Amino acid sequence: MSGLPGCGAGSTPQEWFGGDRAPEAVEAAWEALGTLHPQAIAVSRLIDAPAVRLQPAAGQEGALRARAAPAQLPRGMRMASYSQIVKRAAADAPGADHDERARTRPGPVPGLVVDPDDILGFPASAEAGQCIHTVFESVDFGDPGTWDAAIARALARSAHIAPQRGHAAPPEPPAPPPPLAPMLRRVMHAVLHTALPVGTAPPLRLAEVPAHQRLPELAFHFPTAGITVAALSDLLGSHGYAEFAGLTAGTLGRYLTGAIDLVFAHEGRYFIADWKSNLLGHAAAHYGAEAVAQEMAAERYRLQYLLYSVALHRHLQRCLPGYVPGTHLGGALYLFVRGVRPHWSDASGQPCGLHFDRPAPGLVEALSALLDGQPVAQEASR
């Protein structure tokens, strides 16, 4: 409005905002501006007449009443998760995939005695599994100085768990249970320093992944177009994931939700990691490739990471410039932490406690399309 009388011509912004402009001066400035630009600006006075009360339309008198809520929400409006698909559950449980199905496997090995700070003595329960998850989620992998405080906080939130008994012959008289904190610190060191073969050179050691390349607890929610569980099972089966053949009932609901334990970058690829606290046994043989594969199939954990792979795929599509699934999707690591140790390996020389899979990019893209309700061609093999 430069050059208009009474509207700050020649004034600095500080002088203009600090001044006390009379209403008449402001009105005169607007009228002058409207005169100069009649095609763009019109200045008119507000109506001075008193307000008129609006009358309700005929037949609408009476008190307003809230509409009665339905006794049950339609099933199609609910959220689904990996756990609910596997259990065919109806209740909502967003982000509740943390080892809630974990079960104890083989019993004690006769004559085997484990160290007091060995994670094999840690409880095997859903609450204990959540405690282990909390520790891995909250520590700085490369700074052991942060571990004790994180472990203390996790244990304080899990006051009802107690150490496992029966993994060795009980002494006479019974000794007090060993403290849990040293078990968690030792398993942290073992898992983070074990060399993990994930198809890159050099091998992955999680302790070497810097904090800015890690994203814990990546939560996701996306619509599913109400596809059937049978359609999901058929697609996965056509790509070689045959253990889902029994998932045939119902639909996924309208939304899928979950939380990925860890997403991290390594050698230009983006990986999913999931901490599994399942107690498979008390010796290295109980955490070899065959034993872990049986557990993965029994609990249908591969369905979990395939759904997580779709979530990561969609995240990278939006956030990573130049994203190419075949280049950037690194795969999924399932770490059964009680058996992941630098000195434990199976007969093939692979680390114990590890399941690693890099799903075909075509499957991840097809699964994402299926969840969007798009037609997807079946494949005979992966």
N, C-alpha and C positions, 0 to 999 in steps of 0.2 A: 504494500500500500504506500510505497514511497512517493512523496510529492503531494499527497492529499492533505488538506488542512486538518489540523486537529488529530491526526492519527499517528504521530510519532516521526514525521519526516525529519531527518537529520539527527535522530536520537540513536544511541547505542542500545543493544538488547537489554543491558543492565538498567539503563535509564528508563526504557519503556516498561519493563516488568516492575521496576521499583516505583514508578509514578502512580499517582492516584487520579485516574481519568474520570472526569465527570460523565454521567450517563448521557448528557446532551452532546458532549464531544464525540463519544463513541457512536451515537446515533447519526450525527452529522457525517462522520467518516464513512459509515456504511451507505448512507444515501448518496454521498458523492461518488463512491465506488460503483454503485448501481447505475448512476447517471453516465459514467464513463464506459460501462460495459453492459448495456441493456440487453444484449443477446444472451448473456451468461448469468447475470445476477438480477434478481428482483427483490426489493425491500418492501415489506408490507407490515402493517401493525397486527398484533394479535387481537383476537376478538375480545372486546371488553364486556360483552353481555354475560350475565350470570349463568352458571352451569345449569343444565336441565337434567333432572334425574331420569335415567332410563327405566322404562317400565317393562316388567317381564312379559314375554309373549303369552297370549291367552292359553290357558290350560297347563301352564308350567309352574303354577304356584305350589307351594308346599316345601317341606324340609327335604334337604338333600340326604341321600343314603349311600353309603359305600357299597359297592357291588360285592357280593359274597365270594370269597376265594374258593377255587376248586378244591375238592378233597385231596386230589393228587395231581401234580403237574404231569402233563403229557410226557411220555418217555422220550420222545424225540427232542425235548428241550434240555435234557440233562447232559452233563459233561461225562466223558468216558476217559479212562486212563488205561495204561498197560495192565495194571493189576485187575481192574474191573473186567477187561476183555478176557483175561485168563480165568478169572473166577466167575465170570458172568454175573457180577454183582450189580445191584441196582442203585445203591446209595452213592452219592457224590463223595469223592475223596481226592481232591486236587493235590498233586505232589506227594502222594502217600505210597510211593514205590520203593521205599528204603527197606529192603529185606523183610517186609512184613510176612513173606512166605518162607523165610529161612527156617530150615529144619536141621536138627542134629543128625549126623550120619554115623559112621562106624564108632564102636565103643573103644575103650582104652586098649592099648597094645600091652599085653602082659609083660611085665618087667621094665616097661619104658618109664623113665623118669625124666621130666622136663624141668628146665630151669625155672626158678620162682618168677622171673620176669618174662617168661615166654608167653606170647599171645594165645597159645593153646590153652592156657589156664583162664583166659578171659571168658565171661559168660557168653552163652549162645541163646539170644532172645531178640525180639524186635527192639526192645529198649536198648539193649547192649549194642545192637547193630547201629541204631541211631546215634549212640554215643561215639562209635568209631567214625561214622560219617561226619559228625560235627567236628571232630579233631582234624580230619583230612581237609575239610572245607575251610577251616579258619587259620591254619598255620601258613607261614612263609616257608615253602619247601627248602629254600636255600639258606635259611637262617635258623639253625637249631635253637638259638637263644630265645625264639618266640614260642617254642613248643610247650615248655612247662606251663606257662600261663594258659595257653589254649587247652591243654589237657585238663588242668584244674577246673576251668570253666565248664568243660564238657562233663566231667565227672560230677560236678556240683548240680548239674541239671539232670543227672541220672542216679539219684541217690539210692534207688531201690535195687540196683544190680549188685550181684555178688560173684566172686570168682567161681570158676568151674571146680567141682570136686569129682574125683574118680578118674582123673587122667593119669594117676599114678597110685601105687599102693598107699593107703593112708597110714601115716605114722601112728604110733601108740605112745602117749595119748595124742589125740588130734591136735595138730599145730594150728595157730591162728591163720586165717587166709592171707595170702600174700597181697601186698598193695597193688592196686590196678594201674596207677600212673606209670611205673616203670615198664609195664607190659605195653602200654600205648606208645611210650617213647621208643622202645626197641622196635616195635612193628613199623613205626613211622620211618625210622632209619633204614630198616630192611627193605621196605617197599620202594622208598624213594631212591635208593642206591642200587637196585637190581637193574642190570642191563636188559632191556626189553626189545626183542626183535620186532620191528614194525615196518620193515621194508625200506628203511632209510639208512644212510651211512653218515655218521656213526650211529650205533644203536642208541635207543632212547634211555636216558636216566632222568626220571622226573625231577630229581633234585637240581638238575641243570636247566630246567625250564624257568625262565625269569617270570616274576610276578606279572609283568605287563603282557605276557603271552598266555596267561591263564584266566579263565572265566568260570568260577564255581557257581553251581546251582543256577544254570540257565533255564529259567521257567518259560514255558510256551503254552499258548492257547490258540487253537485255530479250528475253523469249522470243518466238518467232514462230509457234508452233503448227504448225511444219513445213509451211508453205504452199509451193506450187510456184512456181517462177520464172515459169511461164506465167500463173498467176493474177495475179501482181504485174504482169506485162506487160499483161495484158488490162485491168486496172483503170486503169493509167496511160494506156494508149492511148485508153480511153473518155473521158478528160478532156483529150485533145489532146496528150499527150506520146507522139508516134508513134515516136520513135527507139528505143523499147524493144521493138519488135515482134520483134527477133531473139533476145531473151532467152527461150528456151523450155525449156531443159534443166534437169532436176534440181529439188531443193528448196532452200530457204534454210538448212536446218539448223534446230536447235532454238533457237538464240540469235542475236541480231544485236548487233554491237558497233561502236563507232566513237568518234571524238573530234572535236567541232566546234571549228574554229580559234578562233572568237570568237562569243559571244552578247553583245549589248549592247542597252540601252534608249535610245530617242530619241523624244521627243514622245509618250510614252505607249504606244509600240509596242516590241516585242521582235524584234530582227533577228538573222539568222545572217550571219556574214562568213567568207569563205574566201580565204586568200592563195594565189594561183597564180603560180608562178615561171616558167611555160612561156615559152620564147623563141619568139614568133610571127614575129618579124622585127626590122628595125632602123629603121623609120619609123612615123609616126603611122598611116598607112593600114593597116599590118599589125595594128593594135589597134582598128580601128573596129568598129562594131556587127556588121557582116556577118562579119568575120573572127573575132570573138569567138564569135558564134553558131555558126559552123562548128566551132570548137574545142570548144565546149560539147557539140555533138551528137556529134562524133567520139569524144570521151572519155566520153560519157554522164554528164557532170557533173550534169545535171539529176536523175538518179536519186540521186546523192549528196545533193543538198540537199533532195530530197523525203523521203528517209529521215531526214535531220537535222531536218527540220521536224516529223516525228512525234516525235522525241526531245524537241525543244523544247516541243511541244504537251503531251506527258505531264509534262514538268518543270513547266510553268506550271500545269497542272491541280492539281498537288500543292502548289505553293509560292505561287501568286498568288491571294489572296482576290478573289472576284468575276470570275474569269477568263472571258473571252468570246473564242473564237477569231477571230471576224470583227473584233473591236476590237483585240486585243492582238498577234496574229501580224502582224509587219511585213513579212516576206519574207526573201529570201536575196540577198546581194551577193557575187558572185564577182569578185575584183579581180586581174586579170592585171597584177601590180605593175610590170612593165617598161614598160607603156604608160600607166599612170595618172599624169597630170601636169596641173597646173592649166591649162597653155596648149595641151594637146592635146585636140582634139575632132573628131568625124567630120562628115560632110556635113549631118547633121541637127542638129548643135550639141550632141550628147550627149558626155559625157566618154569618151575612149578607154580601153580596158582594162577596161570595166565590163560585167558582165551582172547585171541585177537582175530578179527575178521575185517576185511575191507570189502563191503558189499559193492557189487557192480554199480557204477554210476547209472546205468540204464534202469536198474531195479529201483534205486532211490527216486529217480525222476518219474518212473511209472507209478510207484506207490504214492508220490505226491500228487500226481494227476488223478489217481483213483480216489484219493481223499477229497479232491475237488469235484468229484462227480463226473470226470471226463472219461470217455471210453478208452480202455487200455487193452492192447493186444497181448495175449499170453505168449510166453516163450517156453520152449521145450527144455532149456537148460540155462544155467547161469553164464 
